[in-house]
Amino acid sequence: MTDQTTPDDLAPSPAFSAHANGTADLYAQADADFEGFWARQARERLTWAKDFDQTLDWSNAPFAKWFVGGQLNVAYNCVDRHVEAGNGDRVAIHFEAEGGDDFGSRALTYADLQREVSQAANTLESLGVTAGDRVAIYLPMIPEAIVAMLACARIGAPHSLVFGGFSSEALKARIEDAAAKVVITADGQYRRGKALPLKPAVDQALNGVESVEHVLVVRRTGGEVAWNERDLWWHETVETAADTHTPQPMDAEHPLFILYTSGTTGRPKGILHTTGGYLLQSAYTNSIVHDLHPETDVYWCTADIGWVTGHSYIVYGPLANGATQVVYEGTPDTPHNGRWWEIVEKYKVTILYTAPTAIRTCMKWGHEIPEKYDLSSIRVLGSVGEPINPEAWRWYREYIGAGTAPVVDTWWQTETGAIMISPLPGVTTLEPGSAQRPIPGVSAEILDDEGTPTHDPESVGYLVLTKPWPSMLRTVWGDDDRYRETYWSRFGPKYYFAGDGAKYDEKGNIWILGRVDDVMNVSGHRLSTAEIESALVLHDRVAEAAVVGATDETTGQAVVAFVILRQGASHEGDDNTAIVEELRAHVAKEIGPIAKPRTIMVVPELPKTRSGKIMRRLLRDLAEGREVGDATTLADSSVMNVIQAGLGN
Ligand code: 7RM
């Protein structure tokens, strides 16, 4: 591998630029007439049942309305119109089962998708689900998850996906907050070669929940399941339903989905996205950033459907564009560490979109593994979820992209709905490790502590978005105040505060530096310190808990918890191994395995300011094995010595 890529290598090749969807003139067009630009994109890229009268209504800021008066159906745009255009035989989804072909790998064409989505929509309607009703979806990475989402969109029932790795407690909180009427789940899921149960978590979550009338169960693993009166098998209902269904147009601002994400408090926020703007920006970015050419590309986004990346870049963006894509059920190491590259070779994947944590894991396994496969089909690589370190960026390009594929580092959030900051692969001279600049139609600034935009290279500030954008969140479900407070108060009302620190370099590229609030990013998954702390203190042996994100070579950040045990819970000479394991398992049960602390340190005290705020900065120093920084604002300045003595430092 060449460690240093020469600047010339980082400019787009003329051959690539000649066919690229994203062109330099888009920046100028959007700058010249922001609303006109988005209106044109909306009319060109989407099929409207009724044209809109107004592009943007920002009069009630920060509550935006895009494409006012317009009507469209998302499922029609993602499925039916491609069949009507004569592309019914095009493969929409190459489903690759974790266990391979014997475990149900199959291809679904757009015509198949149209029939299956229609059947699911008919079934939901027969269960009394109507426009506006919420449907919770708790499914593994199987085609039914996509079918279920599109069926909801088709009838205007906002879906709320809950990642299959979340516990029943986390699922319950989300079902209750959205007051879901139906839950769609599976008997079980395959994970690392094992069939694990899924439905028991739903049964447990529904204990005492009034709103849910039915549970629709996909048979995936064939395991035994307990059955309740409200339960229905997918294969006995959806698969026997009529396979035609007329999509009803929805208002552009009709709610499309709620997706819960971690914030700075223990309670996850239901991020609300609506119909027209969201669909437009996910399709637009998938076209200009991933450079998707639906007739020739085979696209693969490795995200789970339970995260926003799965929503925007497996379901809505690519399907609106008529893409052919790979959907993979399993993990990259099942049954061997070359599984992903085997899949790239099998389907001749041309565009790969994944996360830095996965790239770093593959780096650790060694380049000899991808080198065993033919990856020559790849022509675009994407990264999302956390900052990508330049070393991982170069490895990705060298060993997966044959040293030539452009790598697009895409910054965005659950809240932004779609990509906001990224190079365009046919336009931008790349800078390894930087997300570079806002895409055409999006505007960002970096603010200093006073809220003044700064353009000084290397001066670290707060990333803000300066104009509304079509796929922006519309509110926090059921909590308009929290929406305004969280995103539009710190630098508001003018600026949307993203929660990330950032800086410019000498060349004017934006470098995202990670969260500045109490949100951690572990393997690209957002977790809040407060959420894990509340889970820990629920345990009857824990008196107090503080959680920090410590830098981790593979996962970006790792969860490190400091706990004070209740009197009598710890004994002199006890090495706490048993309680630490118990607490790790407890967090996994309360939230999910992704939230399990890597390290739990039992301490006698926590460092607090006089107002009682935990000084996480000091704990982070400890967790990362650094010398502890300035502790003078502590209420009791000897606390850090006591803690360090106890930890044997
Ligand atoms: C898509 C997604 C959002 C947070 C965001 C950042 C971090 C995401 C990048 C990134 C640096 C990137 N949604 N983040 N992408 N940081 N470079 N390209 O991840 O809601 O789950 O997380 O993720 O901190 O605020 S998310």
Boltz pocket constraint, residues with backbone or C-beta under 6 A from the ligand:
constraints:
  - pocket:
      binder: B
      contacts: [[A, 261], [A, 308], [A, 309], [A, 383], [A, 384], [A, 385], [A, 386], [A, 387], [A, 388], [A, 409], [A, 410], [A, 411], [A, 412], [A, 413], [A, 414], [A, 415], [A, 421], [A, 435], [A, 498], [A, 499], [A, 500], [A, 512], [A, 513], [A, 514], [A, 515], [A, 521], [A, 524], [A, 525], [A, 526]]
      max_distance: 6.0
